[in-house]
Amino acid sequence: MHGPEYVSLGDGRAAVNLPADQLDQLRALLARFITALENGMDGRGPLSWSPRKDRMFPPAYDDRRRSKVFRERNSNDLRRGLLLAARRMQQDLPDRGGFTLEPGDVANWFKVFGHMQSLFISRSMGRLPPERGSRGGAAMWLMYHQNVVACAAMDHVVHEFPGEKCVS
Amino acid sequence: MDATQSWAVVLKNDDINTFAGVTYVLNRVLALPPGGAYQAADDVHRKGSVELAAYRSEAEAQALVLELQAYGLNAIVREV
């Protein structure tokens, strides 16, 4: 059985080959992420869940009032940008087999993997190893994929995980 | 506006992004060479935050913070 492969093609592009079960897992997470961005985690409207929103769009100033104004002005644009990125990923995922990510696709994948971690994983679960439960496993899964897609975009490969650094 | 006033963009450490991730974003967004981007990522990890850039205009600093937030990094505007 083969694991996921992210291979640098140079110039910021990456060749990706995900096993069928991981493609399915990614599709499921993307569907949940898109629904959350459109309707909120609790169905009361987009970004109505403030603790998660704080993690996705953290304060942009030390001052709370300035941060609030900044967020009110910009969070909808950020949310729409993430929605576009997630939908693009969803549309481009093949049923089976490998595919190529252009630099813009790599950026989209990186953003979506990162914000999915912020949205789905509570702070205390963020670094739990997979054997601690499915939520910890999801955190590690998302972190792994975000890390290797970044390494591939920078012309590196990752030889071992867990580990946060790219290895040539 | 005070002629000496400027606006810094400060990157703060977080519990989501890896060294590789921060290096990738700083390379892509700020066009830092990989070595410099990695050094900045290491500084954030060790010190908790690092100043990435300074601007005369608050709007320019906000634009960079927005771009970094889109990538999931924890960046703030700070008056200096």
gemmi code that builds the backbone of each chain (N, CA, C; Angstrom):
import gemmi

chains = {
    "A": [
        ("MET", (0.847, -1.188, 0.000), (0.000, 0.000, 0.000), (0.890, 1.248, 0.000)),
        ("HIS", (0.566, 2.218, -0.809), (1.384, 3.407, -0.937), (0.789, 4.558, -0.130)),
        ("GLY", (1.664, 5.391, 0.399), (1.225, 6.578, 1.097), (1.109, 7.737, 0.131)),
        ("PRO", (0.776, 8.923, 0.658), (0.673, 10.102, -0.201), (2.048, 10.513, -0.712)),
        ("GLU", (2.083, 11.032, -1.921), (3.345, 11.501, -2.500), (3.188, 12.942, -2.959)),
        ("TYR", (4.125, 13.773, -2.565), (4.216, 15.147, -3.059), (5.638, 15.299, -3.590)),
        ("VAL", (5.787, 15.480, -4.874), (7.116, 15.553, -5.473), (7.277, 16.907, -6.154)),
        ("SER", (8.380, 17.577, -5.826), (8.648, 18.869, -6.455), (8.904, 18.704, -7.946)),
        ("LEU", (8.279, 19.566, -8.751), (8.544, 19.595, -10.187), (9.376, 20.826, -10.552)),
        ("GLY", (9.789, 21.582, -9.541), (10.519, 22.820, -9.797), (9.567, 23.961, -10.080)),
        ("ASP", (10.059, 25.168, -9.969), (9.258, 26.370, -10.243), (7.989, 26.446, -9.404)),
        ("GLY", (8.026, 25.866, -8.235), (6.878, 25.965, -7.339), (5.757, 25.000, -7.622)),
        ("ARG", (5.947, 24.102, -8.592), (4.899, 23.122, -8.900), (5.166, 21.815, -8.146)),
        ("ALA", (4.097, 21.050, -7.945), (4.237, 19.780, -7.237), (3.369, 18.718, -7.900)),
        ("ALA", (3.933, 17.510, -8.030), (3.153, 16.358, -8.482), (2.616, 15.652, -7.243)),
        ("VAL", (1.321, 15.388, -7.239), (0.672, 14.818, -6.058), (0.010, 13.506, -6.438)),
        ("ASN", (0.181, 12.527, -5.575), (-0.520, 11.260, -5.764), (-1.037, 10.805, -4.406)),
        ("LEU", (-2.342, 10.849, -4.241), (-2.939, 10.482, -2.963), (-3.670, 9.151, -3.106)),
        ("PRO", (-3.486, 8.246, -2.146), (-4.261, 7.003, -2.160), (-5.758, 7.312, -2.126)),
        ("ALA", (-6.542, 6.355, -2.606), (-7.989, 6.586, -2.732), (-8.628, 6.967, -1.395)),
        ("ASP", (-8.206, 6.300, -0.320), (-8.845, 6.593, 0.965), (-8.521, 8.012, 1.433)),
        ("GLN", (-7.327, 8.510, 1.078), (-6.981, 9.874, 1.481), (-7.663, 10.924, 0.606)),
        ("LEU", (-7.870, 10.568, -0.665), (-8.678, 11.465, -1.510), (-10.088, 11.585, -0.938)),
        ("ASP", (-10.627, 10.449, -0.513), (-11.982, 10.466, 0.065), (-12.013, 11.286, 1.354)),
        ("GLN", (-10.975, 11.124, 2.177), (-10.923, 11.886, 3.429), (-10.824, 13.386, 3.147)),
        ("LEU", (-10.026, 13.730, 2.149), (-9.878, 15.145, 1.809), (-11.202, 15.706, 1.282)),
        ("ARG", (-11.897, 14.932, 0.451), (-13.206, 15.391, -0.047), (-14.173, 15.642, 1.106)),
        ("ALA", (-14.187, 14.733, 2.065), (-15.108, 14.877, 3.205), (-14.763, 16.123, 4.020)),
        ("LEU", (-13.474, 16.342, 4.266), (-13.069, 17.524, 5.037), (-13.383, 18.808, 4.282)),
        ("LEU", (-13.164, 18.781, 2.966), (-13.457, 19.979, 2.169), (-14.949, 20.300, 2.207)),
        ("ALA", (-15.771, 19.272, 2.093), (-17.230, 19.508, 2.124), (-17.627, 20.130, 3.460)),
        ("ARG", (-17.036, 19.627, 4.549), (-17.361, 20.151, 5.876), (-16.851, 21.583, 6.027)),
        ("PHE", (-15.684, 21.835, 5.505), (-15.084, 23.175, 5.584), (-15.927, 24.185, 4.805)),
        ("ILE", (-16.323, 23.811, 3.600), (-17.121, 24.718, 2.757), (-18.460, 25.014, 3.426)),
        ("THR", (-19.086, 23.978, 3.963), (-20.361, 24.185, 4.661), (-20.183, 25.128, 5.845)),
        ("ALA", (-19.096, 24.943, 6.585), (-18.859, 25.803, 7.751), (-18.632, 27.253, 7.333)),
        ("LEU", (-17.897, 27.453, 6.241), (-17.652, 28.827, 5.783), (-18.927, 29.473, 5.265)),
        ("GLU", (-19.796, 28.655, 4.670), (-21.039, 29.210, 4.118), (-22.093, 29.433, 5.193)),
        ("ASN", (-22.184, 28.494, 6.126), (-23.306, 28.521, 7.072), (-22.906, 28.599, 8.538)),
        ("GLY", (-21.626, 28.527, 8.826), (-21.188, 28.527, 10.212), (-21.182, 27.123, 10.780)),
        ("MET", (-20.380, 26.927, 11.821), (-20.299, 25.607, 12.447), (-21.631, 25.222, 13.071)),
        ("ASP", (-22.386, 26.218, 13.489), (-23.646, 25.931, 14.170), (-24.853, 26.220, 13.291)),
        ("GLY", (-24.605, 26.518, 12.014), (-25.708, 26.772, 11.092), (-26.369, 28.126, 11.245)),
        ("ARG", (-25.785, 28.998, 12.083), (-26.411, 30.307, 12.328), (-25.848, 31.397, 11.441)),
        ("GLY", (-25.119, 31.018, 10.427), (-24.566, 32.008, 9.514), (-23.059, 31.971, 9.535)),
        ("PRO", (-22.456, 32.466, 8.469), (-21.007, 32.378, 8.361), (-20.290, 33.100, 9.487)),
        ("LEU", (-19.302, 32.412, 10.029), (-18.446, 32.990, 11.059), (-19.208, 33.502, 12.277)),
        ("SER", (-20.248, 32.797, 12.650), (-20.982, 33.218, 13.846), (-20.364, 32.605, 15.104)),
        ("TRP", (-19.349, 31.761, 14.926), (-18.725, 31.047, 16.045), (-17.459, 31.783, 16.428)),
        ("SER", (-17.515, 32.639, 17.402), (-16.418, 33.567, 17.634), (-15.098, 32.921, 18.045)),
        ("PRO", (-15.074, 31.893, 18.914), (-13.757, 31.340, 19.271), (-13.023, 30.780, 18.052)),
        ("ARG", (-13.751, 30.108, 17.173), (-13.121, 29.570, 15.968), (-12.708, 30.714, 15.039)),
        ("LYS", (-13.569, 31.725, 14.964), (-13.258, 32.866, 14.110), (-11.965, 33.529, 14.582)),
        ("ASP", (-11.787, 33.614, 15.879), (-10.565, 34.214, 16.411), (-9.341, 33.443, 15.970)),
        ("ARG", (-9.474, 32.130, 15.876), (-8.323, 31.342, 15.447), (-8.102, 31.458, 13.951)),
        ("MET", (-9.173, 31.519, 13.176), (-9.019, 31.642, 11.722), (-8.526, 33.022, 11.337)),
        ("PHE", (-9.079, 34.049, 11.953), (-8.702, 35.424, 11.641), (-8.294, 36.107, 12.943)),
        ("PRO", (-7.076, 35.874, 13.387), (-6.657, 36.382, 14.697), (-6.597, 37.904, 14.717)),
        ("PRO", (-6.585, 38.497, 15.913), (-6.546, 39.958, 16.010), (-5.383, 40.532, 15.201)),
        ("ALA", (-5.666, 41.623, 14.493), (-4.645, 42.229, 13.623), (-3.925, 43.379, 14.311)),
        ("TYR", (-4.340, 43.691, 15.541), (-3.679, 44.742, 16.336), (-3.568, 44.252, 17.781)),
        ("ASP", (-2.660, 44.845, 18.528), (-2.624, 44.583, 19.964), (-3.874, 45.151, 20.623)),
        ("ASP", (-4.402, 46.223, 20.057), (-5.563, 46.907, 20.607), (-6.856, 46.202, 20.156)),
        ("ARG", (-7.703, 45.862, 21.122), (-8.898, 45.079, 20.815), (-9.879, 45.825, 19.908)),
        ("ARG", (-10.021, 47.143, 20.160), (-10.982, 47.906, 19.362), (-10.535, 48.001, 17.902)),
        ("ARG", (-9.256, 48.267, 17.707), (-8.740, 48.333, 16.338), (-8.879, 46.982, 15.631)),
        ("SER", (-8.634, 45.932, 16.375), (-8.762, 44.589, 15.787), (-10.189, 44.320, 15.347)),
        ("LYS", (-11.129, 44.761, 16.162), (-12.535, 44.527, 15.835), (-12.913, 45.261, 14.555)),
        ("VAL", (-12.495, 46.498, 14.454), (-12.794, 47.283, 13.250), (-12.162, 46.628, 12.021)),
        ("PHE", (-10.918, 46.207, 12.162), (-10.203, 45.573, 11.051), (-10.919, 44.293, 10.624)),
        ("ARG", (-11.330, 43.506, 11.587), (-11.992, 42.238, 11.263), (-13.344, 42.484, 10.598)),
        ("GLU", (-14.080, 43.445, 11.120), (-15.397, 43.739, 10.522), (-15.252, 44.167, 9.066)),
        ("ARG", (-14.156, 44.851, 8.781), (-13.952, 45.339, 7.421), (-13.436, 44.241, 6.487)),
        ("ASN", (-12.709, 43.279, 7.021), (-11.987, 42.355, 6.133), (-12.369, 40.883, 6.235)),
        ("SER", (-13.046, 40.473, 7.280), (-13.221, 39.021, 7.468), (-14.081, 38.405, 6.370)),
        ("ASN", (-15.036, 39.150, 5.836), (-15.856, 38.574, 4.758), (-15.029, 38.326, 3.505)),
        ("ASP", (-14.111, 39.240, 3.198), (-13.247, 39.019, 2.034), (-12.337, 37.815, 2.248)),
        ("LEU", (-11.803, 37.697, 3.465), (-10.957, 36.543, 3.759), (-11.760, 35.250, 3.651)),
        ("ARG", (-12.977, 35.284, 4.174), (-13.824, 34.094, 4.113), (-14.141, 33.730, 2.662)),
        ("ARG", (-14.456, 34.740, 1.862), (-14.766, 34.468, 0.446), (-13.544, 33.916, -0.290)),
        ("GLY", (-12.371, 34.440, 0.025), (-11.149, 33.931, -0.595), (-10.904, 32.470, -0.248)),
        ("LEU", (-11.159, 32.122, 1.015), (-10.994, 30.725, 1.421), (-12.020, 29.831, 0.754)),
        ("LEU", (-13.238, 30.347, 0.627), (-14.290, 29.559, -0.051), (-13.888, 29.263, -1.496)),
        ("LEU", (-13.397, 30.267, -2.184), (-12.968, 30.066, -3.571), (-11.849, 29.032, -3.645)),
        ("ALA", (-10.889, 29.149, -2.717), (-9.760, 28.208, -2.716), (-10.249, 26.788, -2.461)),
        ("ALA", (-11.151, 26.631, -1.499), (-11.648, 25.291, -1.157), (-12.478, 24.703, -2.294)),
        ("ARG", (-13.298, 25.533, -2.917), (-14.109, 25.027, -4.039), (-13.226, 24.629, -5.214)),
        ("ARG", (-12.183, 25.405, -5.446), (-11.261, 25.067, -6.526), (-10.596, 23.720, -6.249)),
        ("MET", (-10.162, 23.513, -5.004), (-9.584, 22.218, -4.636), (-10.574, 21.093, -4.873)),
        ("GLN", (-11.799, 21.323, -4.431), (-12.849, 20.308, -4.551), (-13.077, 19.945, -6.017)),
        ("GLN", (-13.139, 20.957, -6.856), (-13.414, 20.722, -8.278), (-12.255, 20.004, -8.968)),
        ("ASP", (-11.034, 20.320, -8.547), (-9.860, 19.797, -9.256), (-9.417, 18.418, -8.782)),
        ("LEU", (-9.935, 17.950, -7.646), (-9.507, 16.641, -7.157), (-9.964, 15.555, -8.123)),
        ("PRO", (-9.022, 14.706, -8.554), (-9.421, 13.620, -9.448), (-10.112, 12.499, -8.661)),
        ("ASP", (-10.860, 11.664, -9.355), (-11.449, 10.502, -8.689), (-10.354, 9.582, -8.175)),
        ("ARG", (-9.367, 9.347, -9.006), (-8.243, 8.492, -8.641), (-7.007, 8.972, -9.393)),
        ("GLY", (-5.834, 8.643, -8.863), (-4.601, 8.897, -9.600), (-3.927, 10.198, -9.245)),
        ("GLY", (-2.827, 10.476, -9.958), (-2.019, 11.633, -9.642), (-2.446, 12.874, -10.399)),
        ("PHE", (-1.924, 13.988, -9.945), (-2.244, 15.263, -10.582), (-1.144, 16.268, -10.248)),
        ("THR", (-1.166, 17.386, -10.957), (-0.131, 18.406, -10.771), (-0.728, 19.665, -10.165)),
        ("LEU", (-0.027, 20.204, -9.185), (-0.425, 21.491, -8.601), (0.476, 22.588, -9.164)),
        ("GLU", (-0.138, 23.586, -9.764), (0.597, 24.784, -10.179), (0.842, 25.640, -8.922)),
        ("PRO", (1.745, 26.621, -9.012), (2.050, 27.418, -7.800), (0.801, 28.026, -7.140)),
        ("GLY", (-0.145, 28.497, -7.946), (-1.367, 29.046, -7.359), (-2.196, 27.984, -6.649)),
        ("ASP", (-2.187, 26.760, -7.196), (-2.898, 25.654, -6.551), (-2.230, 25.293, -5.215)),
        ("VAL", (-0.881, 25.289, -5.230), (-0.154, 24.995, -3.990), (-0.547, 25.999, -2.913)),
        ("ALA", (-0.617, 27.272, -3.297), (-1.000, 28.309, -2.325), (-2.400, 28.037, -1.787)),
        ("ASN", (-3.340, 27.678, -2.680), (-4.695, 27.364, -2.230), (-4.713, 26.185, -1.259)),
        ("TRP", (-3.991, 25.138, -1.603), (-3.950, 23.957, -0.732), (-3.379, 24.323, 0.629)),
        ("PHE", (-2.293, 25.093, 0.609), (-1.664, 25.478, 1.867), (-2.652, 26.254, 2.746)),
        ("LYS", (-3.330, 27.229, 2.138), (-4.281, 28.053, 2.907), (-5.410, 27.198, 3.475)),
        ("VAL", (-5.949, 26.333, 2.645), (-7.105, 25.546, 3.088), (-6.697, 24.536, 4.161)),
        ("PHE", (-5.573, 23.854, 3.989), (-5.123, 22.920, 5.027), (-4.915, 23.650, 6.347)),
        ("GLY", (-4.326, 24.840, 6.294), (-4.063, 25.585, 7.520), (-5.339, 26.043, 8.207)),
        ("HIS", (-6.254, 26.608, 7.427), (-7.484, 27.122, 8.044), (-8.405, 25.984, 8.479)),
        ("MET", (-8.306, 24.829, 7.830), (-9.085, 23.686, 8.320), (-8.590, 23.279, 9.703)),
        ("GLN", (-7.276, 23.337, 9.912), (-6.757, 23.031, 11.251), (-7.307, 24.027, 12.268)),
        ("SER", (-7.294, 25.313, 11.911), (-7.784, 26.343, 12.838), (-9.263, 26.148, 13.148)),
        ("LEU", (-10.001, 25.752, 12.134), (-11.452, 25.665, 12.295), (-11.885, 24.400, 13.030)),
        ("PHE", (-11.256, 23.279, 12.696), (-11.750, 22.002, 13.194), (-11.084, 21.531, 14.476)),
        ("ILE", (-9.885, 22.020, 14.735), (-9.109, 21.471, 15.831), (-9.020, 22.492, 16.947)),
        ("SER", (-9.424, 22.095, 18.137), (-9.310, 23.017, 19.250), (-7.844, 23.159, 19.623)),
        ("ARG", (-7.509, 24.234, 20.318), (-6.104, 24.529, 20.601), (-5.420, 23.353, 21.301)),
        ("SER", (-6.118, 22.714, 22.218), (-5.488, 21.644, 22.985), (-5.264, 20.389, 22.148)),
        ("MET", (-5.989, 20.270, 21.015), (-5.836, 19.082, 20.188), (-4.778, 19.256, 19.111)),
        ("GLY", (-4.286, 20.476, 18.955), (-3.480, 20.791, 17.788), (-2.262, 19.920, 17.567)),
        ("ARG", (-1.618, 19.489, 18.623), (-0.378, 18.740, 18.432), (-0.473, 17.308, 18.952)),
        ("LEU", (-1.692, 16.810, 19.163), (-1.797, 15.450, 19.673), (-1.425, 14.437, 18.601)),
        ("PRO", (-0.729, 13.389, 18.981), (-0.395, 12.353, 17.998), (-1.651, 11.581, 17.588)),
        ("PRO", (-1.621, 10.916, 16.444), (-2.806, 10.266, 15.907), (-3.424, 9.247, 16.842)),
        ("GLU", (-2.583, 8.569, 17.638), (-3.150, 7.493, 18.453), (-4.009, 8.013, 19.592)),
        ("ARG", (-3.989, 9.337, 19.805), (-4.802, 9.897, 20.891), (-6.273, 10.041, 20.503)),
        ("GLY", (-6.618, 9.728, 19.294), (-8.026, 9.828, 18.923), (-8.197, 10.424, 17.545)),
        ("SER", (-9.413, 10.357, 17.039), (-9.639, 10.755, 15.653), (-9.408, 12.244, 15.428)),
        ("ARG", (-9.716, 13.089, 16.435), (-9.525, 14.523, 16.220), (-8.041, 14.854, 16.190)),
        ("GLY", (-7.280, 14.227, 17.086), (-5.840, 14.408, 17.041), (-5.274, 13.874, 15.746)),
        ("GLY", (-5.812, 12.766, 15.284), (-5.370, 12.192, 14.017), (-5.639, 13.124, 12.863)),
        ("ALA", (-6.810, 13.750, 12.868), (-7.138, 14.706, 11.804), (-6.181, 15.889, 11.827)),
        ("ALA", (-5.832, 16.342, 13.027), (-4.890, 17.472, 13.133), (-3.559, 17.105, 12.516)),
        ("MET", (-3.071, 15.914, 12.866), (-1.779, 15.486, 12.322), (-1.861, 15.287, 10.810)),
        ("TRP", (-2.973, 14.756, 10.352), (-3.156, 14.508, 8.919), (-3.102, 15.830, 8.153)),
        ("LEU", (-3.838, 16.820, 8.647), (-3.858, 18.123, 7.984), (-2.488, 18.792, 8.061)),
        ("MET", (-1.838, 18.704, 9.210), (-0.528, 19.336, 9.368), (0.487, 18.669, 8.442)),
        ("TYR", (0.423, 17.352, 8.360), (1.346, 16.628, 7.484), (1.192, 17.096, 6.042)),
        ("HIS", (-0.052, 17.126, 5.548), (-0.262, 17.491, 4.147), (0.118, 18.943, 3.885)),
        ("GLN", (-0.177, 19.824, 4.831), (0.200, 21.226, 4.643), (1.720, 21.363, 4.595)),
        ("ASN", (2.386, 20.605, 5.459), (3.841, 20.687, 5.527), (4.497, 20.166, 4.243)),
        ("VAL", (4.046, 19.030, 3.767), (4.729, 18.442, 2.606), (4.411, 19.211, 1.323)),
        ("VAL", (3.237, 19.800, 1.222), (2.953, 20.578, 0.013), (3.836, 21.831, -0.002)),
        ("ALA", (4.091, 22.409, 1.184), (4.997, 23.572, 1.255), (6.416, 23.169, 0.897)),
        ("CYS", (6.854, 22.026, 1.415), (8.216, 21.556, 1.108), (8.363, 21.281, -0.384)),
        ("ALA", (7.370, 20.643, -0.975), (7.445, 20.335, -2.405), (7.516, 21.623, -3.223)),
        ("ALA", (6.772, 22.637, -2.795), (6.783, 23.911, -3.526), (8.150, 24.582, -3.443)),
        ("MET", (8.900, 24.248, -2.388), (10.234, 24.851, -2.223), (11.330, 23.906, -2.695)),
        ("ASP", (10.960, 22.941, -3.538), (11.946, 22.031, -4.134), (12.649, 21.154, -3.117)),
        ("HIS", (11.915, 20.752, -2.088), (12.470, 19.820, -1.118), (11.582, 18.585, -1.059)),
        ("VAL", (12.100, 17.568, -0.429), (11.259, 16.427, -0.096), (11.337, 16.237, 1.413)),
        ("VAL", (10.332, 15.616, 1.962), (10.357, 15.308, 3.385), (10.633, 13.821, 3.535)),
        ("HIS", (11.688, 13.480, 4.249), (12.058, 12.074, 4.382), (11.370, 11.414, 5.559)),
        ("GLU", (11.018, 12.189, 6.545), (10.394, 11.555, 7.695), (9.408, 12.519, 8.336)),
        ("PHE", (8.442, 11.941, 9.028), (7.445, 12.711, 9.746), (7.080, 11.914, 10.995)),
        ("PRO", (6.826, 12.472, 12.169), (6.690, 13.896, 12.377), (8.025, 14.643, 12.293)),
        ("GLY", (7.919, 15.833, 11.869), (9.046, 16.734, 11.719), (8.530, 17.935, 10.992)),
        ("GLU", (9.045, 19.085, 11.328), (8.478, 20.299, 10.763), (9.330, 20.887, 9.654)),
        ("LYS", (10.512, 20.335, 9.467), (11.435, 20.979, 8.539), (11.525, 20.190, 7.239)),
        ("CYS", (11.742, 20.906, 6.146), (11.954, 20.247, 4.864), (13.363, 19.666, 4.849)),
        ("VAL", (13.500, 18.531, 4.231), (14.799, 17.880, 4.111), (15.076, 17.626, 2.642)),
        ("SER", (16.253, 18.013, 2.201), (16.601, 17.793, 0.793), (17.191, 16.403, 0.606)),
    ],
    "B": [
        ("MET", (0.066, 63.827, 10.195), (0.708, 62.602, 10.638), (2.153, 62.888, 11.047)),
        ("ASP", (2.563, 62.281, 12.126), (3.924, 62.412, 12.613), (4.907, 61.880, 11.568)),
        ("ALA", (5.914, 62.706, 11.229), (6.868, 62.301, 10.190), (7.677, 61.083, 10.607)),
        ("THR", (7.789, 60.846, 11.920), (8.588, 59.704, 12.379), (7.736, 58.447, 12.589)),
        ("GLN", (6.433, 58.600, 12.422), (5.547, 57.476, 12.694), (5.669, 56.423, 11.601)),
        ("SER", (5.689, 55.170, 11.993), (5.643, 54.108, 10.996), (4.859, 52.922, 11.566)),
        ("TRP", (4.576, 52.006, 10.688), (3.718, 50.871, 11.026), (4.461, 49.593, 10.701)),
        ("ALA", (4.662, 48.797, 11.726), (5.391, 47.541, 11.542), (4.413, 46.384, 11.367)),
        ("VAL", (4.828, 45.410, 10.591), (4.092, 44.144, 10.510), (4.883, 43.125, 11.314)),
        ("VAL", (4.231, 42.600, 12.339), (4.884, 41.668, 13.262), (4.256, 40.292, 13.113)),
        ("LEU", (5.096, 39.286, 12.900), (4.611, 37.908, 12.810), (4.748, 37.253, 14.172)),
        ("LYS", (3.646, 36.666, 14.647), (3.642, 36.035, 15.964), (3.634, 34.513, 15.835)),
        ("ASN", (4.195, 33.874, 16.810), (4.208, 32.408, 16.826), (2.782, 31.877, 17.000)),
        ("ASP", (2.517, 30.687, 16.477), (1.203, 30.067, 16.647), (1.375, 28.567, 16.780)),
        ("ASP", (0.267, 27.885, 17.027), (0.360, 26.437, 17.244), (-0.100, 25.635, 16.029)),
        ("ILE", (-0.209, 26.278, 14.877), (-0.633, 25.586, 13.661), (0.524, 25.446, 12.679)),
        ("ASN", (1.172, 26.541, 12.382), (2.116, 26.539, 11.267), (3.481, 25.951, 11.638)),
        ("THR", (4.030, 25.182, 10.709), (5.335, 24.551, 10.907), (6.441, 25.473, 10.381)),
        ("PHE", (7.673, 25.120, 10.672), (8.799, 25.862, 10.106), (8.679, 25.930, 8.582)),
        ("ALA", (8.416, 24.772, 7.992), (8.340, 24.724, 6.530), (7.223, 25.624, 6.016)),
        ("GLY", (6.098, 25.625, 6.722), (4.965, 26.429, 6.292), (5.276, 27.912, 6.346)),
        ("VAL", (5.847, 28.356, 7.466), (6.181, 29.783, 7.598), (7.235, 30.170, 6.556)),
        ("THR", (8.213, 29.293, 6.352), (9.252, 29.571, 5.350), (8.626, 29.717, 3.965)),
        ("TYR", (7.734, 28.806, 3.639), (7.057, 28.852, 2.328), (6.306, 30.172, 2.146)),
        ("VAL", (5.535, 30.576, 3.153), (4.712, 31.785, 3.022), (5.591, 33.033, 2.897)),
        ("LEU", (6.627, 33.129, 3.727), (7.485, 34.317, 3.668), (8.237, 34.380, 2.351)),
        ("ASN", (8.586, 33.232, 1.825), (9.237, 33.189, 0.512), (8.265, 33.627, -0.570)),
        ("ARG", (7.038, 33.166, -0.483), (6.056, 33.462, -1.535), (5.519, 34.894, -1.439)),
        ("VAL", (5.208, 35.332, -0.241), (4.551, 36.637, -0.074), (5.559, 37.787, -0.077)),
        ("LEU", (6.661, 37.603, 0.641), (7.642, 38.683, 0.755), (8.842, 38.492, -0.161)),
        ("ALA", (8.858, 37.375, -0.894), (9.982, 37.050, -1.788), (11.302, 36.976, -1.028)),
        ("LEU", (11.232, 36.601, 0.247), (12.473, 36.382, 0.988), (13.144, 35.132, 0.433)),
        ("PRO", (14.467, 35.142, 0.286), (15.131, 33.903, -0.135), (14.905, 32.824, 0.926)),
        ("PRO", (14.924, 31.551, 0.518), (14.592, 30.479, 1.478), (15.398, 30.554, 2.769)),
        ("GLY", (16.691, 30.879, 2.669), (17.503, 30.958, 3.887), (17.020, 32.054, 4.828)),
        ("GLY", (16.695, 33.213, 4.274), (16.204, 34.322, 5.090), (14.825, 34.034, 5.645)),
        ("ALA", (13.993, 33.390, 4.840), (12.647, 33.043, 5.300), (12.729, 32.025, 6.434)),
        ("TYR", (13.634, 31.067, 6.287), (13.788, 30.057, 7.348), (14.292, 30.708, 8.632)),
        ("GLN", (15.225, 31.667, 8.488), (15.758, 32.354, 9.672), (14.642, 33.107, 10.399)),
        ("ALA", (13.776, 33.759, 9.617), (12.656, 34.482, 10.236), (11.723, 33.506, 10.953)),
        ("ALA", (11.468, 32.352, 10.334), (10.604, 31.342, 10.970), (11.231, 30.866, 12.278)),
        ("ASP", (12.544, 30.680, 12.259), (13.243, 30.236, 13.466), (13.185, 31.311, 14.547)),
        ("ASP", (13.324, 32.579, 14.138), (13.236, 33.686, 15.107), (11.854, 33.729, 15.764)),
        ("VAL", (10.817, 33.546, 14.948), (9.458, 33.547, 15.504), (9.306, 32.432, 16.523)),
        ("HIS", (9.835, 31.269, 16.175), (9.713, 30.112, 17.067), (10.443, 30.370, 18.389)),
        ("ARG", (11.648, 30.962, 18.316), (12.459, 31.136, 19.524), (12.032, 32.347, 20.340)),
        ("LYS", (11.663, 33.438, 19.651), (11.388, 34.698, 20.358), (9.903, 34.965, 20.569)),
        ("GLY", (9.063, 34.253, 19.827), (7.620, 34.458, 19.970), (7.059, 35.408, 18.937)),
        ("SER", (7.902, 36.291, 18.395), (7.444, 37.197, 17.341), (8.664, 37.787, 16.645)),
        ("VAL", (8.428, 38.305, 15.438), (9.505, 38.958, 14.699), (8.903, 40.044, 13.811)),
        ("GLU", (9.599, 41.178, 13.725), (9.121, 42.248, 12.836), (9.553, 41.921, 11.408)),
        ("LEU", (8.571, 41.868, 10.504), (8.858, 41.495, 9.123), (9.127, 42.691, 8.231)),
        ("ALA", (8.423, 43.785, 8.492), (8.522, 44.942, 7.597), (7.995, 46.166, 8.326)),
        ("ALA", (8.366, 47.342, 7.822), (7.840, 48.593, 8.376), (7.452, 49.507, 7.221)),
        ("TYR", (6.352, 50.213, 7.405), (5.817, 51.068, 6.340), (5.511, 52.446, 6.902)),
        ("ARG", (5.522, 53.439, 6.030), (5.087, 54.770, 6.425), (3.563, 54.819, 6.505)),
        ("SER", (2.931, 53.965, 5.758), (1.471, 54.003, 5.673), (0.858, 52.808, 6.398)),
        ("GLU", (-0.150, 53.089, 7.214), (-0.846, 52.004, 7.921), (-1.541, 51.072, 6.930)),
        ("ALA", (-2.066, 51.645, 5.849), (-2.782, 50.822, 4.865), (-1.874, 49.767, 4.241)),
        ("GLU", (-0.620, 50.149, 3.985), (0.327, 49.171, 3.414), (0.585, 48.040, 4.403)),
        ("ALA", (0.746, 48.398, 5.664), (0.968, 47.363, 6.686), (-0.263, 46.459, 6.796)),
        ("GLN", (-1.445, 47.062, 6.746), (-2.676, 46.257, 6.814), (-2.771, 45.298, 5.634)),
        ("ALA", (-2.367, 45.756, 4.453), (-2.454, 44.900, 3.268), (-1.578, 43.661, 3.435)),
        ("LEU", (-0.382, 43.854, 3.988), (0.492, 42.694, 4.193), (-0.083, 41.761, 5.260)),
        ("VAL", (-0.623, 42.330, 6.323), (-1.226, 41.493, 7.368), (-2.378, 40.668, 6.789)),
        ("LEU", (-3.172, 41.291, 5.952), (-4.289, 40.555, 5.326), (-3.773, 39.387, 4.489)),
        ("GLU", (-2.728, 39.650, 3.745), (-2.190, 38.586, 2.898), (-1.646, 37.432, 3.750)),
        ("LEU", (-0.948, 37.779, 4.821), (-0.401, 36.738, 5.698), (-1.524, 35.992, 6.413)),
        ("GLN", (-2.562, 36.709, 6.815), (-3.703, 36.034, 7.456), (-4.404, 35.085, 6.490)),
        ("ALA", (-4.436, 35.456, 5.216), (-5.053, 34.560, 4.223), (-4.312, 33.229, 4.171)),
        ("TYR", (-2.999, 33.272, 4.430), (-2.203, 32.042, 4.466), (-2.257, 31.365, 5.838)),
        ("GLY", (-2.987, 31.960, 6.753), (-3.135, 31.351, 8.071), (-2.073, 31.748, 9.077)),
        ("LEU", (-1.243, 32.734, 8.740), (-0.230, 33.183, 9.701), (-0.826, 34.227, 10.642)),
        ("ASN", (-0.257, 34.313, 11.825), (-0.745, 35.223, 12.852), (0.110, 36.491, 12.821)),
        ("ALA", (-0.352, 37.484, 12.052), (0.413, 38.711, 11.879), (-0.411, 39.899, 12.370)),
        ("ILE", (0.282, 40.886, 12.905), (-0.407, 42.084, 13.383), (0.283, 43.345, 12.863)),
        ("VAL", (-0.489, 44.453, 12.893), (0.045, 45.786, 12.606), (0.378, 46.432, 13.954)),
        ("ARG", (1.563, 47.011, 14.044), (1.947, 47.669, 15.290), (2.533, 49.031, 14.973)),
        ("GLU", (2.015, 50.044, 15.680), (2.510, 51.408, 15.484), (3.859, 51.538, 16.172)),
        ("VAL", (4.850, 52.067, 15.441), (6.189, 52.191, 16.046), (6.706, 53.622, 15.885)),
    ],
}
model = gemmi.Model(1)
for chain_id, residues in chains.items():
    chain = gemmi.Chain(chain_id)
    for i, (resn, *xyz) in enumerate(residues, 1):
        res = gemmi.Residue()
        res.name, res.seqid = resn, gemmi.SeqId(i, " ")
        for name, pos in zip(("N", "CA", "C"), xyz):
            atom = gemmi.Atom()
            atom.name, atom.element = name, gemmi.Element(name[0])
            atom.pos, atom.b_iso = gemmi.Position(*pos), 0.0
            res.add_atom(atom)
        chain.add_residue(res)
    model.add_chain(chain)
structure = gemmi.Structure()
structure.add_model(model)
structure.setup_entities()
